[in-house]
Structures are given as C-alpha cells and as structure tokens.
Amino acid sequence: MPDGDSAAPVRTGPAPTPTFMDTSELDLTGRLAVVTGAGRGIGRAVAVELARAGARLALVARSADQLAEVRDELAAAGAVAEAYSADLADIATVAELGARIERDLGPAGVLINNAGVVGPIGPTDRLSVADVEQSFRVNAIAPMLLTAAFLESMRKAGWGRIVNVSTGVVAHPTALARGNTYVAAKSALEAHSLNLAAELAGTGVTVSVYRPGRVDTAMQGWIRDQDPDTVGGGLVERFAEWHRSGELITPAHSARALVSRLGDTETGRILDVADAA
Ligand SMILES: NC(=O)c1ccc[n+]([C@@H]2O[C@H](COP(=O)([O-])OP(=O)(O)OC[C@H]3O[C@@H](n4cnc5c(N)ncnc54)[C@H](OP(=O)(O)O)[C@@H]3O)[C@@H](O)[C@H]2O)c1
C-alpha cells in the first residue's frame, strides 16, 4: 500500500503475526448477514460459516435452485435464511434489492459482496463490449450499489462489516494476462473498498477486501473449460495444471479465513487467505 494512504491501518514496527480466530468464537447472534453469490462455491461456504456464528442469512444469486438448496441446508441446521434470486448485473434490481431485504428481514449488519464473474478472458482486442460491461456490473458496480443500500442502517447501528471479495491478481496484475477485464474490475472494487473505509472511519462500520486464494469452484472449472487456443497465452493450461496438481483449496477453507476476521475492528484492510495459513 503506498505511503500516505489514509485508509491504510497505522502500524509501527514489524507486521504482526496474523492470528486467526476460530470461527466458533465469533458471535453474530441476531445479526443479519447478506451474502451475494451464495448459491455455490465460496459464497455458499461463507453463508454456512456465518450461520454457524449465529447470523441470519439473506442469500443472493441468480440460480434460484442453488439458493433454495443452501437455504434448506441452513434451515435444517436451525438457521434462519431467505433466498433472493436476483441478477446483480441489472442495476435497477440491485438498487431495489437492499431495501427489499431490509423490509423483509430488518437492518443488515454484515454484507459479503462475493458474487463475481471471471470472464471474459482472452485477447483484449477480441472482447465484446457486452461482456466487459457485464464484468464491471457484477464485479464492481453491484457491490458499490448494494453497499450503499445498507449504509444508513449500519451507520445508525454504529456497527457493520462489509467485505468485498477480490482476487490476489490485483496485487500481481501480470499474473493473469488474458484476464484484463477481471483484473481491471476487481482493482476498481478494491479502490472503492479502501476509499469507503476512509469515509466511514470512526463509525463502527468496517470495509475490507478479501482475496480468497485459488479455490476449487465452478469459476475455476469455467476457465478450464475454455478453448485454450482461443484464450491463448497458456492461461487455460495453467489453471488445468493447478487443478491436476491438487493446488486448489476448498471453499470451506477460504470461507473460514474470511469469517474469522469479522470480529476485528480494524478497517480498510486487504485480507488474504494466505495470511491464515
Ligand atoms: N475460485 C477462485 O479461485 C477465486 C479466486 C480469486 C477470487 N475469486 C472470487 O471469489 C468470488 C466467488 O467465486 P467462486 O469461485 O465461488 O465462483 P462461483 O462458484 O462461480 O460462484 C459465483 C457466485 O456468484 C453468483 N453470480 C455470478 N454472476 C451473478 C449475477 N449476475 N447476479 C447474481 N449473482 C451472480 C453465482 O450465482 P449465479 O450464477 O446463480 O447467479 C454464484 O453464486 C468471486 O468474486 C471471484 O471473483 C475466486
């Protein structure tokens, strides 16, 4: 992080050894947690961890069948969860969604903006405008708008936790050549997060970025399924090799590292699953 960044936590001396709380110690009883992309992958695992910590859940994604499965799983375990099937690429929907959730379930205390798309991938001069726009809507604009919808009630409560799920490639943009749109959109998301953290300093509402690591999800599978010749640059082959060599971590592993940080009061942080190792 550059010097003079007011959103950066003030530290003196060497960086502390990260200590990760067991999520079983985190008490979110009575809090409403909104998780986007909660139908599968990392978002689903995050919802499970939040429910374990006592939170009530609002689960958001497009696939109603996947959301229903997660809602039923959580309900069977004794948690309260509601499913909201919504397309986050649709700005009008997102603008209304926050108010709808709060009307139904009351004020939100936790917002995990996890939904994301990695496509389009491939040579930048062959990308369609529609695909580039879709990526920015889902990866950057929707989290900004959904966050805005919950800010008033979080500020009023003097407590809130907003986590925006990003990617480690923002720190190493050259590592994902042929993924230009994704890197650009997630970089925008991170800049938004740190800027908002500074704006909300002292309110009790924290804003963090979370980089989840290489996780074995449908998103990784989608990349492996692309045509290596069309994408080019050895990108598809590299993802296939990570899968073959067993390098990917589970969604539950990554989710636990995210949820374990929600007790922290520090804001404007970029959290990485690697810090939890
Ligand atoms: N897996 C990794 O290795 C990895 C690495 C770095 C960062 N990440 C980030 O982690 C987050 C979760 O990824 P994942 O790997 O768990 O992916 P995933 O399994 O593909 O899940 C993505 C979730 O986002 C939802 N989503 C996508 N487009 C949406 C839209 N237009 N409206 C509403 N919901 C939408 C999907 O549901 P529907 O399709 O049903 O809408 C799904 O629930 C993403 O932000 C991703 O960029 C993942």
The ligand as a Gaussian input file, in Angstrom:
#p B3LYP/6-31G(d) Opt

LIG

0 1
 N      -12.362000     -19.582000      -7.165000
 C      -11.231000     -18.912000      -7.137000
 O      -10.138000     -19.479000      -7.298000
 C      -11.252000     -17.426000      -6.911000
 C      -10.017000     -16.773000      -6.860000
 C      -10.000000     -15.405000      -6.636000
 C      -11.189000     -14.719000      -6.449000
 N      -12.375000     -15.382000      -6.508000
 C      -13.596000     -14.590000      -6.291000
 O      -14.421000     -15.244000      -5.341000
 C      -15.790000     -14.940000      -5.584000
 C      -16.607000     -16.220000      -5.610000
 O      -16.142000     -17.016000      -6.682000
 P      -16.360000     -18.586000      -6.790000
 O      -15.060000     -19.145000      -7.195000
 O      -17.067000     -19.091000      -5.610000
 O      -17.277000     -18.618000      -8.102000
 P      -18.590000     -19.441000      -8.485000
 O      -18.563000     -20.786000      -7.898000
 O      -18.723000     -19.279000      -9.948000
 O      -19.746000     -18.621000      -7.748000
 C      -20.068000     -17.315000      -8.162000
 C      -21.352000     -16.878000      -7.491000
 O      -21.673000     -15.558000      -7.986000
 C      -23.007000     -15.570000      -8.474000
 N      -23.180000     -14.655000      -9.602000
 C      -22.459000     -14.580000     -10.732000
 N      -22.992000     -13.672000     -11.573000
 C      -24.071000     -13.154000     -10.932000
 C      -25.065000     -12.204000     -11.295000
 N      -25.072000     -11.579000     -12.480000
 N      -26.047000     -11.918000     -10.403000
 C      -26.085000     -12.556000      -9.194000
 N      -25.178000     -13.457000      -8.799000
 C      -24.190000     -13.770000      -9.673000
 C      -23.217000     -17.020000      -8.949000
 O      -24.597000     -17.376000      -8.971000
 P      -25.490000     -17.405000     -10.306000
 O      -24.618000     -17.807000     -11.450000
 O      -26.561000     -18.373000      -9.963000
 O      -26.011000     -16.011000     -10.430000
 C      -22.515000     -17.801000      -7.855000
 O      -23.371000     -17.990000      -6.751000
 C      -15.820000     -14.155000      -6.901000
 O      -15.931000     -12.788000      -6.633000
 C      -14.469000     -14.454000      -7.517000
 O      -14.035000     -13.442000      -8.378000
 C      -12.431000     -16.723000      -6.739000

